[in-house]
Protein backbone atom coordinates (compact mmCIF):
# COMPACT_ATOMS: atom_id res chain seq x y z
CA UNK A 1 0.00 0.00 0.00
CA UNK A 2 1.16 3.55 -0.70
CA UNK A 3 0.24 4.65 2.83
CA UNK A 4 3.52 3.33 4.30
CA UNK A 5 5.66 6.22 5.49
CA UNK A 6 9.12 6.74 4.03
CA UNK A 7 10.78 6.14 7.40
CA UNK A 8 9.36 2.59 7.49
CA UNK A 9 6.52 3.15 9.91
CA UNK A 10 3.43 1.03 9.44
CA UNK A 11 0.47 2.63 7.73
CA UNK A 12 -2.44 3.68 9.94
CA UNK A 13 -5.58 1.54 9.78
CA UNK A 14 -7.50 2.41 6.62
CA UNK A 15 -9.61 0.92 3.86
CA UNK A 16 -7.06 0.34 1.11
CA UNK A 17 -8.39 0.56 -2.44
CA UNK A 18 -5.22 -0.65 -4.14
CA UNK A 19 -6.00 -3.89 -5.99
CA UNK A 20 -3.21 -4.08 -8.60
CA UNK A 21 0.53 -3.89 -8.11
CA UNK A 22 1.85 -3.69 -11.69
CA UNK A 23 1.99 -0.89 -14.24
CA UNK A 24 -1.13 0.78 -15.62
CA UNK A 25 -0.30 -0.62 -19.06
CA UNK A 26 -0.14 -4.14 -17.59
CA UNK A 27 -3.35 -3.57 -15.64
CA UNK A 28 -5.20 -2.68 -18.85
CA UNK A 29 -3.99 -5.89 -20.51
CA UNK A 30 -4.78 -8.11 -17.51
CA UNK A 31 -8.22 -6.52 -17.12
CA UNK A 32 -9.14 -7.08 -20.77
CA UNK A 33 -7.96 -10.71 -20.65
CA UNK A 34 -9.93 -11.36 -17.45
CA UNK A 35 -13.09 -9.73 -18.84
CA UNK A 36 -12.84 -11.67 -22.13
CA UNK A 37 -12.48 -15.01 -20.32
CA UNK A 38 -15.29 -14.20 -17.88
CA UNK A 39 -17.65 -13.07 -20.65
CA UNK A 40 -17.05 -16.31 -22.55
CA UNK A 41 -17.40 -18.52 -19.47
CA UNK A 42 -20.68 -16.89 -18.48
CA UNK A 43 -22.00 -17.27 -22.06
CA UNK A 44 -22.22 -13.52 -22.53
CA UNK A 45 -19.88 -13.48 -25.49
CA UNK A 46 -19.81 -15.93 -28.36
CA UNK A 47 -17.56 -14.17 -30.82
CA UNK A 48 -16.42 -10.71 -30.00
CA UNK A 49 -14.74 -7.59 -31.11
CA UNK A 50 -12.50 -5.62 -28.76
CA UNK A 51 -12.71 -1.87 -29.06
CA UNK A 52 -9.59 -0.31 -27.55
CA UNK A 53 -6.46 1.58 -28.48
CA UNK A 54 -4.12 -0.48 -30.64
CA UNK A 55 -1.98 -1.71 -27.77
CA UNK A 56 0.35 -4.48 -28.91
CA UNK A 57 0.53 -5.96 -25.39
CA UNK A 58 -3.25 -6.43 -25.37
CA UNK A 59 -3.23 -8.03 -28.80
CA UNK A 60 -0.41 -10.37 -27.76
CA UNK A 61 -2.18 -11.45 -24.54
CA UNK A 62 -5.47 -12.08 -26.35
CA UNK A 63 -3.92 -14.88 -28.42
CA UNK A 64 -3.54 -18.55 -27.68
CA UNK A 65 -0.32 -19.81 -26.14
CA UNK A 66 1.95 -21.52 -28.67
CA UNK A 67 3.24 -23.85 -25.95
CA UNK A 68 -0.29 -24.95 -25.06
CA UNK A 69 -1.18 -25.45 -28.74
CA UNK A 70 1.97 -27.51 -29.24
CA UNK A 71 1.06 -29.79 -26.33
CA UNK A 72 -2.45 -30.65 -27.54
CA UNK A 73 -2.27 -30.27 -31.33
CA UNK A 74 -0.32 -32.95 -33.20
CA UNK A 75 1.86 -31.41 -35.87
CA UNK A 76 1.56 -27.85 -34.55
CA UNK A 77 4.52 -25.81 -35.76
CA UNK A 78 5.66 -22.91 -33.58
CA UNK A 79 5.55 -19.73 -35.71
CA UNK A 80 8.84 -18.09 -36.62
CA UNK A 81 9.85 -14.59 -37.60
CA UNK A 82 10.95 -14.12 -41.22
CA UNK A 83 14.60 -15.20 -41.69
CA UNK A 84 17.25 -12.48 -41.92
CA UNK A 85 19.32 -14.28 -44.49
CA UNK A 86 18.93 -16.92 -47.17
CA UNK A 87 19.03 -20.52 -46.00
CA UNK A 88 18.37 -19.60 -42.37
CA UNK A 89 15.35 -20.17 -40.18
CA UNK A 90 13.77 -17.22 -38.45
CA UNK A 91 13.73 -17.19 -34.67
CA UNK A 92 10.71 -18.58 -32.83
CA UNK A 93 8.15 -15.94 -31.90
CA UNK A 94 7.74 -15.15 -28.21
CA UNK A 95 4.90 -16.99 -26.51
CA UNK A 96 2.84 -14.12 -25.09
CA UNK A 97 -0.63 -15.61 -25.58
CA UNK A 98 -2.69 -16.08 -22.43
CA UNK A 99 -6.13 -16.82 -23.85
CA UNK A 100 -7.41 -20.36 -23.18
CA UNK A 101 -7.67 -22.48 -26.33
CA UNK A 102 -11.45 -22.96 -25.97
CA UNK A 103 -12.06 -19.22 -26.38
CA UNK A 104 -12.04 -17.64 -29.83
CA UNK A 105 -9.51 -14.86 -30.34
CA UNK A 106 -11.41 -11.55 -30.46
CA UNK A 107 -10.93 -9.35 -33.48
N, C-alpha and C positions, 0 to 999 in steps of 0.2 A: 504494500500500500504506500502511496505517496505521502501519507501523514507522518511517517517516521522522521524525527528531527535529525538534522545533520550531525549532531553530536552523539548519535546512537541511542538516544532515549526512546523508549517505547511510545507508540502513538496512543493518545487518549482514546477511551472507548467511543466508538462512533459506528454508524451504519456505512460500511464501505460499499461504494458502487462500482469499484473496479472489478471487471470480470474477464479481462483479457490482458495478457502480459507481453504480447509481441508488438510489432509495428502496426501502424494503421493500415498500411498496404497489405500486410499479412492478414489482418483482421477482416478486411474486405473479402479476400480470397476464401478464408476459412468460413466466413458467414455464408457466402454464396454456395459453397460446396455443401454445407450443412443444410441450407434451405432446399437445395435441389434434391438431395437424398431424402429429406423428410417429406417433401411434396410428393415424390414418387412413391415412397413407402405408404403414405396415407391415401394413395390413389387420387391425389388432387392434381396430378400432372401426368399426362400420358406421353406426350412429345412436346417439348417446350422450346422456347426462344428466350434467350437471356438478353435483356436490354441493359447495357452498362457501357462505361467507357471501354475503349479497346485496350484493356490491361492484359499484357501477355502472361502474367502470373495466373490470372483467373482462367484464361483459355487453357493454359497448361494443366492446371489442377482439375479442370472439368473434362479431362480425357481419361481413358482407361489406362491402367498400369500395364506397361509392356511385360514386366516380370510376371504379373498375374496371368496375362494372356498366354505367355509362353508356357506356364505351368499347366493350363487346362486345354490349350488348343494345339493338337498335333500339327506339326509342320509350320507353326507360327514363326515368322522370321522377324527379328528385332530390326526396326527401321534404322537406316544409316543416313548420315549427311552425305551430300554429293562429294565424290573424291576430289582431292586437290591436284591430282596428277594422273596421267594415264597409267593403267595397269594396277592402280591401288584401290583398296576399299576405303570408303568413307568411314569415319568414326561412328560408333553407335550413338544414337540420340539419347539424351538424358531421360530417365524415367521419372517424370514429374506428375504423371496421372494419378489421381486419387479417387476417381469415380468408380464405384462398384460396377462389375461387368454386366449386371442385370439391368442397369439403368442406361437408357439411350443418351448419347452425348448431345447436349442442347446446342442449338445453332445460334 
